[in-house]
Amino acid sequence: EEESKKRVEELKAKREAEESARKEHAAALAVRKAIQKVRTANPDNYDELRAQLEETQAKNLEAMGTQADKVSEEATKALEQAQKRIDDLHAQKLEEEQKKLEQEKLKKEMEEKVAEFVKTSKEEATQMLEKVKETEELVGKLSGDGEFLEALEKAEKQLEETREGTKSTRLKIMEKQKDVADAESFRKVKREVMELSTKLASAFRSLERLQQSLHQAKQRQELKTTALEKLEARKKEFSSFDKDKDGKLNLKELKAYCQSKGLDLAQEILDRVMSSLGAITVDKFRSMHQKLFIAHWEAIARKKAEEEQERLRKIEEQKQACRAILDSIAELLQSCEATALAAENRAKPLIKDDTEKGSDEINAEADEVLKSVEEAETTLQSSTGKFTDAKEALAALEAPGPMSSDLQKLEKRESRTKGQLAKITAAVKVAREKAKRKAYAEFDQKRTECATAIRAQMTSKEKSADDFFEELNGGEALDREKFLTFVKDLPGLECIDGQMEKLFDNLATEGSISKAGFKDLVRVFYKCVKATVMSSEISIKSKTIRRLEVGEVLEALATPCQEEATRVMRVQCVATQDDLTGWVTVAGNQGTTFLEPGGNFYTCVKETVLSDTLELQDSKTLRRIAKGEVIEVLEFPKKDATADVRRIKGKAKLDGAVGWISLASNQGTIFLESC
């Protein structure tokens, strides 16, 4: 029962709260409607709507309850905004009224300005038109009496002033018109102003025509006056030569007239003039003057024609002389071009890589080509003076015409031929270098063949280089005859005429081959291809000197021989790395190879230089070594401490050039590799 009672009370309280909220909402809505009306108020109903808002607000103040403050704040804000808008509208209205007053004032001022402009324009135009009328009347009164020129000049001056005044007045009216052209009042008088402007323009054109007429009248009067003055002067001049005063000129008086004018005419011309005119009276004086001067100018023209004809004759002679020089140059160049072409055709095969010609044949052909080049160059030198003569002859001509172009073509041919000869000379140089390399290759091949044959003899006789040389000539140096006799008897060595003689010349020092030279010829090198040891004796059980690493190069001191106990081939040699001497196994009895022939040749893997000394810093470059070139070692690697690099002394297989080359840079870049 208590719970039921409690629920009833709660429901009652809820309904009362809802009713109270509904009443607050209704009261607030009524006030907000009044606020909305105030917001749309204008100056005419603002006070009435404001009073309605205040009345509605007071009537519903208690009913709004909790919303009273918020709605009151909205009402205050709405009233402030409405008041501000009403004030702005009022200020805008005042501004528009003020602007209207100012526009009316400006309109009145502009009307007054237009009226003043029209008045002034009429006055100025009327004055100017009256002045135009006066000027026209003044010009119309002019007559051709003695004072005519003076009056004409006065009228012309006044006319010019009036014309300029008319133009100035019209321009002034048009300029002032720009200031009032937009005024409404101007539209009413625009036609009137345009008529004034048209009248002034018409008056200006009339004055221009009048001025032109005056100018023509003045010219006619001046011409008339001049003609009269000339006629009077002619009569006076005639009278001065008419010495006998008979009213006509005789032959003597005619000659005196010619002399005074500087006319040197033949007697027959004077007779012809007198015959054509008959009695030379003052009326014929002008005709006489004309005939005499025509005869004078005809004589001058004939003289000039003769001089021109002589000048043209001389020019033609100069042209023929110049053409003869050009023809002789062309003939010389044709000869040079033929010689150069033949030389070029002979030089081309010499520089081909597949040529089968020997070095001697290449050099002989190169000599013949150079002889042709020198012949052509001599011919070209003889044409140099002719080119100078041709230029001087052309410079003397007034109009050289196509011969200038011909000379330029000949100069181009000369230049082209010189270039061709230079290329041929360069080709010959290349051919000689090629012959030099080929000669060295031939020599190197024959040297290798000879060394191989000698080493075969040494091996068959089991003799060292020292022993073999001792056997050849008792240890004495070999002269040409003994060397040639020795090599011609070597088995397997082909001796073509002259080859062994060249080989001797390249190997000999002071006419003979010493033991050192012979040993250098038959030097044999081995390269270690598998790590092994160097022993002190031929026996493999002898004391080990040191271990040999792959890549080390050894120079043989004797021919390989068999070790009796193991029956393996052993060779006594010296290590190029540290000059230690000992015995090394060439190949094991199980077929393992430790040494292979070679090691004294390097191939260039990156372009470098061949220099003249070991020390790189102070050396002089002999030439560049191209990638792929093969170098024969003459002295094995030595260290250049200043540059921190290892260098060899070698001989280029390409051309036999000898010098020092770095194996690698101090930065690790490899230049040479063993091959």
Secondary structure, DSSP 8 states (H G I E B T S, - for coil): -HHHHHHHHHHHHHHHHHHHHHHHHHHHHHHHHHHHHHHT--TTTHHHHHHHHHHHHHHTHHHHGGGHHHHHHHHHHHHHHHHHHHHHHHHHHHHHHHHHHHHHHHHHHHHHHHHHHHHHHHHHHHHHHHHHHHHHHHHHT--SSTTHHHHHHHHHHHHHHHHHHHHHHHHHHHHHHHHHTT-HHHHHHHHHHHHHHHHHHHHHHHHHHHHHHHHHHHHHHHHHHHHHHHHHHHHHHHHHH-TT-SSSB-HHHHHHHHHHTT----HHHHHHHHHHHSSB-GGGHHHHHHHHHHHHHHHHHHHHHHHHHHHHHHHHHHHHHHHHHHHHHHHHHHHHHHHHHHHHHHHGGGG-TT----HHHHHHHHHHHHHHHHHHHHHHHHHHHHHHHHHHHHHH-S--THHHHHHHHHHHHHHHHHHHHHHHHHHHHHHHHHHHHHHHHHHHHHHHHHHHHHHHHHHHHT--HHHHHHHHHTT--B-HHHHHHHHHTSTT----TTHHHHHHHHH-BTTBB-HHHHHHHT--EEEE-S-EEEESSSSTTS-EEEEE-TT-EEEESS--EEETTTTEEEEEEEETTT--EEEEEEE-TTS-B-EEE--SEEEESS-EEEESSS-STT--EEEEE-TT-EEEEEEEEEEETTTTEEEEEEEETTT--EEEEESB-TTS-B-EEE-
